[in-house]
Amino acid sequence: MLIDTPLANQLGAQRDDRLRVLIVGAGVAGTTLAQLLRRDGLHPALVDRMPAFDHPGYMLALMPLVDQAFIDLGIHDEYLAAGTPMARYAFRSHRGKTLRTDSMSELLGAYGDSLGISREALIEVLTHDGCPVTLGTTVDAVTGAARGAGGTARFVGREGRAIGEASFDLVVGADGIRSRMRDVLGAGPLDVARTGWSGWVAWADERGDSALGEELWGDGFFLGAYPVKGRLGVFLGGPDADLAGGPTAFAASVRSRVDDIGPRLDEALAAVAAAPDPYLWRLEDAGVAHWVLPHGVLLGDAAAGFLPTAGIGAGMAIESAWLMGRMLAGAAPDALPGLLAAWERAERPRVEAAQANSRVLARLMFRRGRLTAWLRETTMRMLSVQSVLGPIVRLVAARPDPEALLAAQQARMR
């Protein structure tokens, strides 16, 4: 579990480390990197601006590209136990009829495990043997010379109150899609895709097939149900203007437009309507041109935040953290510039390819109009999920090799 720890204790623990590392953001990417560095004998300082562990939570789909991170952390069995296999995917028409069901096992099974898991359960797996973090704390400046992508970080607590400074060889901004560390580190302009849609996330009881994820691409709405351990994660979305009446009214509107929703998706709609304060997810992404900056590195959603359309964002964040952790294993401070540059050259094209695929799917999914829906459904009858997710499958099949990257970097240094 994440253990709230005074900042002074974290800084003291790393006093004799060969690399002094600061990670800002205790989400999926930041926690993964922190735990990998701890396995390598370091004591990275991990801080998060949230004053408590009160993230609303949502469901995640994780493809096999994350497996090696869990294997390296020694928690692969715990990960499998906490998740649910995503064996099949069903696509429904705008009126609710199931048009096709495809096997995700046949598509990705050769490469490893594809699971549905809640964000809360994933963080618990990553931190099963404990993970110190200082809550209610972030960084508002990083200045001064450093041997790597670091410098002197100025910490602030609640209400922006300064609480001290410390120097680091490496500062990692992993504080999410609405990252403040982008500005702190001078990342420059954002590349943002705004769909004009948002959606509510809720949880429903599982009915029927616990290995089936299904989506209903409606005329001006989207409804998805995704299995996690013992329940369904539900997403109900639509154009921002149409959501103004709240989740209960929008769920009723969707139900009136569907002929054949079935008991499973009917319960999913009811769960959104009944949730006291469902999490509203704005469907937009963000990215920056450079991840490695003079005084820090951006990681995960801070570097490239995803639309949820391809179910790949969390997986790419874990892969990026895993690859960075492997490349930093045993590294000295003076090797950081070259290693981090090699990491970005290898990982950024992969992440941006996945992000581009998510944007293409968003243009297909988040549309309105009966003619558009009919054309979309005609296309989807002919295309398999393998055709739609082909670029993602190629990424899964060609996971980067950190040993090869390290050898190439050593050759560059000669």
RODO-857614 format. One record per atom (N, C-alpha, C): x, y, z; residue in one letter. Coordinates in steps of 0.02 Angstrom, whole numbers, plus 50000, padded with zeros to 5 digits. Example, Ala and Ser with C-alpha at 12.3 -4.5 7.8 and 13.67 -1.06 7.14 Angstrom:
506604971650390A 506154977550390A 506604983550390A 506424988850354S 506844994750357S 506455000250394S 
***
This chain:
500414994150000M 500005000050000M 500435006250000M 500155011849979L 500495018249985L 500505020450058L 501085022350083I 501165024050153I 501355031350159I 500915035350187D 501055042550195D 501655043450241D 502175046650215T 502815047050249T 503065054250247T 503335056850302P 503605063650301P 504145064350247P 504155070050214L 504635071250161L 505355070650188L 505485073050247A 506165072650275A 506395065450281A 505945060850297N 506135053850301N 506335051050233N 505955052850182Q 506115050550115Q 506795053250092Q 506905059750104L 507535062750083L 508125059650121L 508035058250184G 508565055150223G 508725048150199G 508225044450177A 508335037550155A 508755037250092A 508745042450051Q 509105042149988Q 509785045749992Q 509985047750051R 510595051850057R 511205048550027R 511265041950032D 511855038450007D 511725034749941D 511165036049909D 511015032649845D 511475035049790D 511635030649743R 512045032649685R 511655037549640R 510995037049640L 510565041749604L 510035044349652L 509995050849659R 509455053849699R 508895055749651R 508325052249660V 507775052949613V 507155055649649V 506825060349618L 506185063049642L 505655061449590L 505095058549612I 504525057149568I 503935061049594I 503655065349552V 503085069549570V 502465066449538V 502045063449579G 501435060249556G 501435052849572G 500965050749616A 500935043749638A 500375040049603A 500295041349538G 499825037449498G 500145031049472G 499865028349419V 500095021949393V 500825022349370V 500995027449330A 501675027949303A 502175029449358A 502035034349399G 502505036349452G 502625030749502G 502095027249521T 502165021849569T 502545015949539T 502405014349476T 502775008949443T 503515010449442T 503705016549422L 504415018349420L 504725018249489L 504375020949538A 504635020949606A 504785013949631A 504325009249619Q 504425002449643Q 504984998849605Q 505055000249541L 505604997249503L 506274999849528L 506325006349542L 506945009049567L 507105006249637L 506595005149677R 506715002149743R 506974995049736R 506734991349686R 506994984649674R 507734984849654R 507944990449627D 508644991349608D 509064994249664D 508784994949724G 509164997149782G 509155004549796G 508765008349757L 508715015549769L 508135017149815L 508095023549836H 507565025849880H 507265032249850H 506915031649793P 506645037649762P 506135041049808P 506165047749808A 505655051549846A 505045052249801A 504465050249827L 503835050449791L 503365055249826L 503105060249789V 502645065049818V 502025065549774V 501475067549805D 500855068449767D 500465074249798D 500185078449755R 499845084349780R 499175082749813R 498895076849801M 498275074949834M 498385074349909M 497945077149950P 498045076850023P 497855070050053P 497495065950014A 497285059450039A 497165054849979A 497095048349993F 496985043549940F 496235043349923F 496005048349887D 495285048749874D 495135049249799D 495565046349757H 495425046249685H 494775042349674H 494325044749631P 493685041449622P 493745034449591P 494275033149554G 494375026549527G 493995025249463G 494255020849423Y 493935018849361Y 494235012249340Y 493975009549284M 494205003049260M 494755004149208M 495204999349206L 495754999549158L 495784992949120L 495964993349057A 496124987349018A 496874987249008A 497194981849027L 497914981349021L 498094975548974L 498474977148923M 498674972248873M 499354969248892M 499584964148855P 500184960548876P 500824964648879P 500824970648851L 501434974648854L 501624976648925L 501164975648974V 501334977349044V 501624971449082V 501594965449054D 501764959449092D 502474959749121D 502954961949081Q 503644961649104Q 503764966049165Q 503404971649169A 503474976049228A 503274972249291A 502724968549288F 502504964849347F 502964958949362F 503234955849309I 503714950449320I 504334953149354I 504594958749329D 505194961649359D 505084963749432D 504484965849448L 504314967849516L 504154961849561L 504104955949531G 503954949949571G 503224949549592G 502784952749554I 502074953049575I 501604950749519I 501854946849472H 501424944949416H 500844940649439H 500954936049485D 500404931949510D 499884936249545D 500104941049584E 499634945549619E 499224949649568E 499554951749515Y 499204955449462Y 498664951149429Y 498834944949412L 498344940449381L 497754939249428L 497904938549492A 497364937149541A 496904943149550A 497164949249541A 496774955349552A 496364957349492A 496514954549434G 496164956549373G 495694951149348G 495364952749293T 494904948149260T 495094947549187T 495154941449160P 495334940749089P 494824944149044P 495064947848995M 494644950848944M 494674946248883M 494224941348882A 494264936148831A 493904937948767A 493354941848772R 492954943448712R 492734950648714R 492604953248654Y 492354960048646Y 491744959948600Y 491194963048621A 490584963348582A 490434970448561A 490234971348499F 490054977948472F 489304977948457F 488964983048484R 488244983748474R 488084989748430R 487534989148393S 487314994648351S 487025000348392S 486855005948359H 486575011648395H 485885010148423H 485565004748399R 484915002748427R 484984997048476R 485594994648488G 485714989748540G 485854982648518G 485754981148454K 485854974248431K 486604972648428K 486784966648452T 487464964348448T 487634962648375T 488114966248347L 488294965148277L 488864960148269L 489314959848317R 489854955048312R 490184954348381R 490474948448392T 490864947148452T 491524944148430T 492074946948454D 492734944848434D 493124942248494D 493594937748481S 494004934948533S 494624939248544S 494684942048604M 495294945648622M 495854940748638M 495674934748660S 496184929648676S 496554927648613S 496194926748557E 496514924948495E 496944930648469E 496724936848482L 497084942648457L 497734943848494L 497724943148561L 498304945148601L 498594939648644L 498254933848647G 498464928548693G 499174926048682G 499404926348619A 500084923948605A 500624928248638A 500434934348657Y 500934938948685Y 500904939448761Y 500374936748792G 500324937148864G 499604938148886G 499514941448942D 498854942048974D 498534948848959D 497874948748947S 497474954748940S 496954954648996S 496974959649039L 496554959649098L 496164966049105L 495574965549135G 495224971349161G 495364971849235G 495514977949258I 495684978949328I 495494985949348I 495294986949410S 495144993749433S 495794997349449S 495785003849443R 496375007849458R 496595006649531R 496105006449576E 496255005249646E 496614998649657E 496364993349624A 496674986749632A 497374986749602A 497474990249546L 498134990549515L 498634993849561L 498444999449592I 498905002849638I 499054998349698I 498564994649722E 498674990049778E 499174984549758E 499114982049698V 499584976949675V 500294979849671V 500354985749641L 501004988849633L 501344990349700L 500944991549751T 501224993649816T 501114988349869T 501054982049850H 500864976849897H 501354976149954H 502004977849943D 502494977249997D 502674984050026D 502244989050014G 502334995650042G 502685000349994G 502465006649995C 502765011649951C 502695018449986C 503245021250011P 503205027850044P 503005033349995P 502595037950018V 502395043749978V 502255049450027V 502405055450006T 502235061450045T 501645064850012T 501075064750046L 500465067450017L 500415074950030L 499965078149992G 499855085349999G 500475089349982G 500895086749938T 501535089849924T 501675089449849T 501935094949821T 502145094849751T 502745099449744T 502925100949682V 503515104949666V 503305110749622V 503525116849639D 503345122649597D 503935125549559D 504535122749568A 505115125149530A 505665119949535A 506045119349481V 506665115349481V 507195119749448V 507725121149484T 508225125849460T 508925123149472T 509425126349441G 510115124649455G 510385119049414G 511045118349415A 511375113249375A 511295106349407A 511295101349365A 511265094449389A 511645090149339A 511875084349362R 512245079849318R 511785076049271R 511155075549288G 510655072349245G 510095077149233G 509495074549222A 508915078749211A 508625080449280A 508975084649317G 508765086349384G 508995093249403G 509025094549468G 509205101049494G 508935101649565G 508845107749587T 508575109149653T 507825110149648T 507445105749681A 506715106049679A 506455109849739A 505985114349728R 505665118049782R 504985114949796R 504895112349856F 504285108949875F 503775113849904F 503145112649888V 502605116549917V 502085111649943V 501755113749997G 501225109650027G 500545112650012G 500085111550058R 499405113850049R 499395121550043R 498965123849997E 498875131049985E 499525134349961E 499965130449930G 500575133249901G 501095135449951G 501065132950011R 501545134950063R 502215131550052R 502765135450048A 503425132650037A 503635128450097A 503905122450083I 504095118050139I 504815115550132I 505205118350086G 505905116550083G 506155115150013G 506805113750008E 507135112349945E 507585106349953E 507735102949896A 508225097549896A 508475096549825A 509085093949818S 509385092949753S 509335085649732S 509235084649667F 509135077849640F 509515077149574F 509735071049561D 510035069549496D 509495068849442D 508905066749462L 508365065649414L 507705067649446L 507325071849410V 506655073849431V 506165071249378V 505665067449399V 505185064449354V 504495067449368V 504195070649318G 503515073149323G 503035067849298G 502655064749344A 502185059449327A 501505061049357A 501315067449352D 500715069849387D 500095070449344D 500035066149294G 499395065349259G 499285069849200G 498705068849169I 498545072249106I 498485079849115I 498315082049175R 498295089249189R 498905091349229R 499465088749208S 500105089749242S 500285097049253S 500505098549314R 500805105049328R 501555104849315R 501845098949317M 502565098349306M 502765100149235M 502305099749188R 502465101949120R 502685109249120R 502315113449156D 502505120449161D 503135121449203D 503175117749257V 503765118449301V 504405116749263V 504375111649220L 504975109449184L 505055112849116L 504565117049097G 504625120749034G 504535116448973G 503995112348973A 503895107648918A 503665111048854A 503395117148858G 503175120548797G 502445119048780G 502245120548718P 501535120048699P 501275112848703P 500635112348720L 500295105848721L 499965104448654L 499995098048635D 499605095648579D 498995092148609D 498405095148600V 497805092648634V 497275090848582V 496955085048592A 496375083148552A 495765083548598A 495305088048582R 494685088848620R 494105086148579R 493765081148606T 493215078148570T 492555081948578T 492495085948631G 491855089048646G 491375084348681G 491615078548700W 491215073648736W 491505072548806W 491075070348851S 491285068048917S 490855062048936S 491015058948992G 490615053349013G 490695051749087G 490195048449114W 490205046549184W 490455039349192W 490825038249245V 491065031549263V 490695029149324V 490455022949323A 490105020049380A 490265012649383A 490035009449437W 490145002249446W 489474998749450W 489434992849417A 488824988849418A 488994981749437A 488494978049462D 488574970949475D 488654967249408D 489084962249409E 489174958249348E 488564953849336E 488354953549273R 487814949149253R 488044945049194R 488024938649200G 488184934449143G 488914933249133G 489184935349076D 489854933549054D 490374938149084D 490764935549132S 491254939749167S 491884940949127S 491944938049067A 492534939149025A 492364943148963A 491764946148961L 491534949748902L 491524957248914L 491874960948872G 491794968148870G 491354969848811G 490904974548820E 490474976348764E 490364983848761E 490244986248700E 490154993348687E 489574994448641E 489184999548656L 488625001748614L 488795008648589L 488935009148523W 489105015548493W 488465018648467W 488185023248505G 487535025948490G 487545032048444G 486955034448429D 486865040648392D 486885046348442D 487475049048455G 487555054348504G 487655051948575G 487845045548584F 488015043148650F 488465037048643F 488785035048698F 489225029248699F 489125025748766F 489025019148765L 488945015348826L 489415009348824L 489835008648874G 490295003048877G 490254999648944G 490334993048944A 490344989049006A 490944984449003A 491374984849055Y 492014981449053Y 492114977549119Y 492264971049115P 492324967149176P 492974968649213P 492914969249279V 493484969249324V 493304963949377V 493714963349428K 493604957949476K 492934958749512K 492454954349497G 491834954149533G 491314959349515G 491444963649465R 490964968749447R 491114971349377R 490684976049356L 490764979149290L 490934986549299L 491434988749262G 491554995849255G 491124998449198G 490775003949210V 490305006649161V 490525013649140V 490485014949076F 490605021749051F 490015023749008F 489715029449024L 489165032148984L 489345039248964L 489415040448899G 489645046948876G 489215049848821G 489325056248808G 488975059748755G 489255066748747G 488975070548700P 489205077448691P 489105081548755P 489565085948770D 489545089648833D 488885093148844D 488605096148792A 487975099848799A 487405095248819A 487425089048797D 486875084348811D 486915081648882D 487475082548916L 487555079848983L 487335084749037L 487125090649018A 486985095949066A 486435094049116A 485975089749095G 485435087849140G 485625082749192G 486235080149189G 486475075449239G 486415068249216G 486735063549252P 486765056549230P 486095053049228P 485645054549275T 484995051149276T 484595052749214T 484565059149196A 484185061149137A 484505058449074A 485165058649071F 485495056249010F 485415048749002F 485465044949057A 485355037749054A 484655036149030A 484155039949053A 483465038849031A 483395040348956A 483745045548933S 483725047248863S 484025041648820S 484575038948843V 484895033448806V 484425027448804V 484135025748860R 483695019848862R 483105020648813R 482855026748805S 482295027848759S 482495027248686S 483145027448672R 483375027148602R 483615020248582R 483585015448627V 483855008748614V 483295003648618V 483274999248568D 482744994148565D 482924987848605D 483554985848601D 483754979348627D 484384980148669D 484314982348730I 484904983748771I 485124977748812I 484674973248828G 484844967248866G 484934968848940G 484884963848984P 484914964949056P 485594967649080P 486134965749047R 486794967849070R 486904975249060R 486764977749001L 486844984948988L 486294989049020L 485704985949030D 485184989449066D 485394990849138D 485724985849169E 485974986849237E 486544991949237E 486944991949184A 487474996849179A 487195003949177A 486685005049138L 486355011649136L 486065013449204L 485745008549237A 485455009849302A 485985011749353A 486575008749347A 487115010249394A 487345017549387A 487395019949325V 487575026949315V 487045031549344V 486425029949332A 485875034149356A 485845034249433A 486015028649464A 485945028049537A 486565030449575A 487135031149541A 487745033049576A 487665040049606A 487835040949671P 487735047449703P 488155053049674P 488765051449653D 489205056649626D 489695053449577D 489455051049519P 489895047549473P 490455052049446P 491025049149436Y 491605052749411Y 491485054849339Y 491585061149323L 491495063649255L 492185063949221L 492255060249167W 492875059749130W 492815063849067W 493205069149061R 493205073349000R 493635069948948R 493355068948889L 493695065048838L 494135069548795L 494735070448821E 495245074248786E 495925071148804E 496415072448762D 497085070048777D 497575075848774D 498215074348784A 498725079548784A 499405076348773A 499845080048740G 500525077648730G 501005083448721G 501635082148732V 502145087248723V 502675084548675V 503045089248645A 503525087448593A 504145083948620A 504345085548682H 504945082748711H 504805080548782H 505025074448799W 504925071748866W 505515073248912W 506125072948884V 506725074148924V 506905081448918V 506915084848975L 507015092148977L 507615093649021L 507885099749019P 508505101149056P 508485099449130P 507905100349162H 507875099149235H 507375093749254H 507195089549207G 506725084249225G 506475080349165G 506075075249180V 505805070849130V 505055070149142V 504655069949089L 503945068749096L 503795061449080L 503325058549118L 503185051449114L 502435050249117L 502205045149081G 501495043349083G 501045048649053G 500475049849084D 499995054649058D 500265061749056D 500755063349097A 501055069949095A 501425071049029A 501705065649002A 502045066048937A 501555065248880A 501085060548887A 500595059148835A 499985056048867A 499475060248878G 498845057848906G 498395055248850G 498035049948864F 497655046448812F 496905047448817F 496565047348760L 495855045748759L 495775038348776L 495215036448806P 495145029448827P 494925024648772P 494895026948710T 494565023248656T 494895016648638T 495555016148644A 495895009848627A 496085005848688A 495955008448748G 496125004748809G 496865003448816G 497285008348797I 497995007148796I 498395012148838I 498075017548862G 498445022848896G 498815020548958G 498475016949002A 498795014749064A 499355009749048A 499245005548998G 499755000748979G 500385004148953G 500295009348912M 500885012948887M 501245016648943M 500875019248992A 501195022549049A 501625017549088A 501365011549099I 501745006349135I 502355004249094I 502265003449029E 502835001548987E 503375006948989E 503175013248984S 503665018748986S 504055018749052S 503695017749108A 504025017449173A 504475011449178A 504255005749153W 504664999649155W 505305000549116W 505245003349055L 505845004149014L 506325009149046L 506075014549075M 506515019149109M 506855015849168M 506475012049207G 506765008649264G 507315003849245G 507204999949191R 507704995149169R 508334998749144R 508255004349110M 508835007849083M 509225011549136M 508895013149192L 509245016549247L 509575011749295L 509435005249288A 509705000349335A 510465000549334A 510765002049391G 511485002249397G 511815008449368G 511425013249343A 511705019049309A 512015024049358A 512545027249336A 512855032649373A 512565039349349A 512615044549390P 512315051049370P 512575053649303P 513215052849288D 513465055649226D 513225051949164D 512925046049173A 512655042349116A 511935044349100A 511615048149145L 510905049649137L 510725053049071L 511075058349049P 510865061648987P 510805056848928P 511305052648918G 511285047948862G 510755042648870G 510675039948931L 510175034748943L 509465037348934L 509335043348959L 508665046148953L 508505047948881L 509005050348843A 508895051748773A 508735045348734A 509085039948750A 508955033548718A 508255030948736A 508065031748799W 507395029848822W 506865033548782W 506935040148774E 506425043948738E 506415042048664E 506995040948634R 506995038948563R 506625032448552R 506685027848599A 506355021348592A 505615021648608A 505425025248661E 504755024748688E 504265029848659E 504495035848645R 504025040948623R 503675039248557R 504025036548507P 503665034648446P 503125029348458P 503255024748504R 502755019648520R 502145022748553R 502265027048602V 501705030248637V 501305034648589V 501645038348547E 501295042848501E 500905038948448E 501155033148428A 500775028848382A 500125026448415A 500175024348478A 499585022148514A 499095027848525A 499355033748540Q 498935039548549Q 498575041248485Q 498925040848428A 498615042348363A 498055037348348A 498155030948365N 497635025948354N 497015027448397N 497135029748459S 496575031548502S 496185037448473S 496535042248443R 496195047948412R 495785045848352R 496055041248311V 495675038848253V 495025035448276V 495075031248328L 494475027948353L 493975032948381L 494225038248413A 493775043348440A 493375046748385A 493695047948328R 493325051048273R 492795046448246R 492895040048253L 492395035148231L 491835034248283L 492015034248346M 491535032548399M 491115038548421M 491425044348428F 491075050048458F 490765054448404F 490235051748374R 489885055148320R 489145054848334R 488765058948298R 488045058548302R 487755058948232R 487125056648226G 486785056448162G 486645049348141G 486035047948120R 485845041148102R 486225038548041R 486345042947992L 486715040747933L 487435038847953L 487735042947996T 488405041448020T 488415034748057T 487905033648099A 487875027348137A 487795021448090A 487385022148038W 487275016647991W 487915015047953W 488275020147929L 488895019047893L 489425015847938L 489445018048001R 489915015348049R 489775007948061R 489155006348069E 488964999448083E 489074994848023E 488964997547963T 489104993647902T 489854992047899T 490264996847917T 490994995747917T 491184990647970T 490904991348031M 491094986948085M 490854979848074M 490324978848034R 490124971948018R 490674968347978R 491034972247938M 491544969247895M 492224968847928M 492364973547975L 493014973748007L 493014969748072L 493544966148084S 493634962848148S 493974967648197S 493954965848261V 494304969848310V 495054969948295V 495304964648262Q 496004964548243Q 496164969948192Q 495694971248146S 495794976548098S 495794983348131S 495344984348178V 495274990748211V 495884992148256V 496104986948291L 496654987848339L 497324985348311L 497374984748245G 497984982348215G 498614986048238G 498614992748239P 499214996248262P 499394994648334P 498894993548376I 499034991948446I 499334984948452I 499074980248413V 499344973448414V 500074973448393V 500244977548343R 500944977848322R 501394980648377R 501144985348416L 501534987848472L 501644982448525L 501114978648539V 501174973248588V 501674968048565V 501684966648500A 502114961448473A 502854963648471A 502984970048476A 503664972548468A 503874976748527A 503824973748587R 504014977348648R 504754979148646R 504954985048669P 505664987048665P 506094982548708P 506714981748687D 507194977648722D 507694982148758D 507644982848824P 508094987448859P 508824985448853P 508964978948850E 509664976848845E 509964979048778E 509574978548725A 509814980848660A 509914988348659A 509454991948692L 509524999248695L 510145001248734L 510274997748789L 510864999248829L 511504997748791L 511494992148754A 512094990448714A 512204995648660A 511664997948628A 511735003148577A 511995009548606A 511765011248667Q 511995017348699Q 512735016848718Q 512945011048740Q 513645010148757Q 514085010748695Q 513825008248637A 514195008948575A 514255016148554A 513745020148567R 513775027248551R 514295030748592R 514405028448653M 514875031748699M 515605030248682M 515725024948642R 516415023048628R 516735027848578R 
***
